[in-house]
Amino acid sequence: MDDSQEKVVPITDKEPSKMEMLDQWIKELVFPGDVKNFIHEDSGEGSPEEVTRRFYFYTDEHKYFIVAIKRSVGRSYLGCQVSTRKPRAGEDWSRGNDLPDGEFTKETWNSIIEAVLRYELVKLSKYQKPDSIPDLNA
């Protein structure tokens, strides 16, 4: 498969592997874009018993780090961390937090994505445009 093609999870009688499911979840996250334009991956570490993949993606203010560990024995793991991309005024370090983690499941993935969304939401201005303009001549 060349770099211009995206990974596609084939529909077969066999159940997809955890890593194939993760590829599909990531594709859904950036659809209709190309994954490699939005998410950087470091992968391939591990042994036949344990494979680790690391993903990084960025917003204007934050860097997100997702780690997926598929174990053939024991529980597999999925987790996320976030850090600011620049320090606050007067600080020389970047702040960060742990986001959800747990068993390598769709439920954990959804918890991570929901936490990223909550992290990125910004409060609306109290000076919003009014629904209508009052008639000053009345």
PyMOL commands that set and color helices and strands:
alter all, ss='L'
color gray80, all
select helices_A, chain A and resi 18-30+35-37+106-120
alter helices_A, ss='H'
color red, helices_A
select strands_A, chain A and resi 40-47+50-58+62-71+77-84+96-103
alter strands_A, ss='S'
color yellow, strands_A
deselect
rebuild
show_as cartoon
